[in-house]
Amino acid sequence: MPSSKKYKRDYVQERLAEDPSRVKDRAARNKARAIMAKKGLVKKGDGKDVGHKQAISRGGTTTPANLMVQSAAANRSFKRKSSGAMASETSRKEAKRKSKR
């Protein structure tokens, strides 16, 4: 059902209601980018992402040894079928890491 024409979305309230674990993860990602920016490896608007070799969700830490600079496509992408649908829930980075083991 569409919302009324006078409805105004309250983005501040949505942000405050965000799950605390997601807030903690976002803070870790922001810290990672700040570390790499201080080293001069990334800058604002360069189209690069700072990835974690071992993901935060899998117990990785935000230390320089666990960080790497990647293209946004490599860091955010999932394997796709020719139709464009996702082939799996495993990212290319995770699949590559599993094949090296």
C-alpha positions in Angstrom: 0.0 0.0 0.0 1.4 3.4 -0.9 1.9 5.9 1.8 -0.1 9.1 1.9 1.1 12.2 0.1 1.8 14.1 3.3 3.9 11.3 4.8 7.5 12.3 5.6 9.9 9.5 6.4 11.8 10.0 9.7 15.4 8.9 8.8 16.8 9.9 12.2 14.4 7.7 14.0 15.2 4.7 11.7 18.9 5.2 12.4 18.4 5.3 16.1 16.3 2.1 16.0 19.1 0.3 14.1 20.3 -3.0 15.6 23.3 -2.4 18.0 25.4 -5.2 16.4 25.1 -3.5 13.0 26.2 -0.2 14.5 29.3 -1.9 15.9 30.1 -3.5 12.6 29.7 -0.2 10.7 32.0 1.5 13.2 34.6 -1.2 12.6 34.3 -0.6 8.8 34.6 3.1 9.2 37.7 2.6 11.4 39.2 0.3 8.7 38.7 3.0 6.0 40.3 5.6 8.3 43.4 3.5 8.9 43.9 2.9 5.1 43.2 6.6 4.3 45.9 7.6 6.9 48.3 5.3 5.0 47.4 7.1 1.8 46.0 3.9 0.1 42.4 5.2 -0.3 40.7 8.6 -0.5 37.2 9.8 -0.5 35.4 9.2 -3.8 38.1 6.9 -5.3 35.7 4.0 -5.9 37.7 1.6 -3.8 36.6 -0.3 -0.7 38.6 -1.4 2.3 37.9 -5.1 2.9 38.8 -7.4 5.7 40.7 -10.5 4.9 38.8 -12.3 7.6 35.3 -10.7 7.7 34.1 -8.9 10.8 31.1 -11.2 10.8 33.5 -14.2 11.1 35.5 -12.8 13.9 38.0 -10.7 12.0 39.6 -7.7 13.5 40.2 -4.2 12.3 44.0 -4.2 12.3 46.2 -3.2 9.4 47.3 -6.8 8.9 43.7 -7.9 8.3 42.8 -5.0 5.8 43.1 -4.8 2.1 42.1 -2.3 -0.6 39.7 -3.7 -3.3 37.5 -2.4 -6.0 33.9 -2.0 -4.9 32.9 -4.7 -7.4 35.3 -7.2 -5.9 34.3 -6.5 -2.3 30.6 -6.4 -2.8 29.9 -8.9 -5.5 28.4 -12.4 -5.5 28.6 -15.0 -8.2 25.8 -14.5 -10.7 24.0 -16.6 -13.3 23.8 -15.5 -16.9 20.3 -14.2 -16.1 21.8 -11.9 -13.5 20.3 -13.8 -10.6 22.6 -14.7 -7.7 24.1 -18.2 -8.1 25.0 -18.6 -4.4 25.2 -16.7 -1.2 29.0 -17.2 -1.2 30.9 -14.2 -2.5 33.7 -14.7 -5.0 36.2 -13.7 -2.3 34.9 -16.4 0.1 34.8 -19.0 -2.7 38.4 -18.2 -3.6 39.5 -18.4 0.1 37.8 -21.8 0.4 39.5 -23.2 -2.7 42.9 -22.3 -1.3 42.4 -24.4 1.8 
